[in-house]
Amino acid sequence: MAALRAAKQALRTELKKRISQLSDQEKLRQSHIVTQKLIKHPKYQRCQRIAVFLSMHDEVQTEEIIEDIFQKGKVCFIPKYQKKSHHMDMVKLTAASEIHALPLTSWNIPQPSEEEHREEALDTGGLDLILMPGLGFDKNGNRLGRGKGYYDTYLGRCMNHPKGKPYTIAVAFKEQICDAIPVADNDIQVDEILYEFK
């Protein structure tokens, strides 16, 4: 277990270095390509209830995706992380423009405040699709997150929902694709990864 943790940590360091070498312009260029791939994806087109992460500076930018969700009349949910725990909810966003009014977390991610109550996806109709963040991915669908386990824990909750596990698509820069990601038995694979050459 310690060897696996060390391998994951070493790969996280390497991937952060790789991503940090991308210019803002290059990140936007790849983000746009990946967004277009997603918007044309049959699964995305069929899905109605979609959870999307609000991107940090080192992730594929998701704002264009969120705008498209609202333009197509779909329902958008965003993560709300609980401090000092591995608990995350997916809460309803009422408009794409609302992102700019949300308070920032210590990670500089917009999210609704602790006091604000919003509809949680699993309390209502579940989710059809979750767009997955991550630092690295391999072509077998293995994902390297930031080590907090938020998404694996949330997907576990989804599996207990009557609707079952939503389809999962990771959106990534091509620099985030690895030959192999070190994984534990409880790491949940993503169904598909979209990046520039896929």
Salt bridges, closest charged atoms under 4 A:
GLU14 OE2 - ARG18 NE 3.24
ASP24 OD1 - LYS27 NZ 3.90
GLU26 OE1 - ARG29 NE 2.87
GLU26 OE2 - LYS174 NZ 3.69
ASP58 OD1 - ARG146 NH2 2.88
GLU59 OE2 - ARG146 NH2 3.38
GLU63 OE2 - HIS100 NE2 3.06
GLU64 OE2 - HIS32 ND1 3.19
ASP68 OD2 - LYS72 NZ 2.80
ASP89 OD1 - HIS87 NE2 3.00
ASP89 OD1 - ARG157 NH2 3.03
GLU98 OE2 - ARG118 NH2 2.28
GLU116 OE2 - ARG118 NH2 2.86
GLU119 OE2 - ARG49 NH2 3.81
GLU119 OE1 - LYS92 NZ 3.76
ASP128 OD1 - LYS163 NZ 2.72
ASP187 OD2 - LYS8 NZ 2.76
ASP191 OD2 - LYS165 NZ 3.12
GLU192 OE2 - HIS41 NE2 2.85
GLU196 OE1 - ARG29 NH2 2.93
GLU196 OE1 - LYS174 NZ 2.83
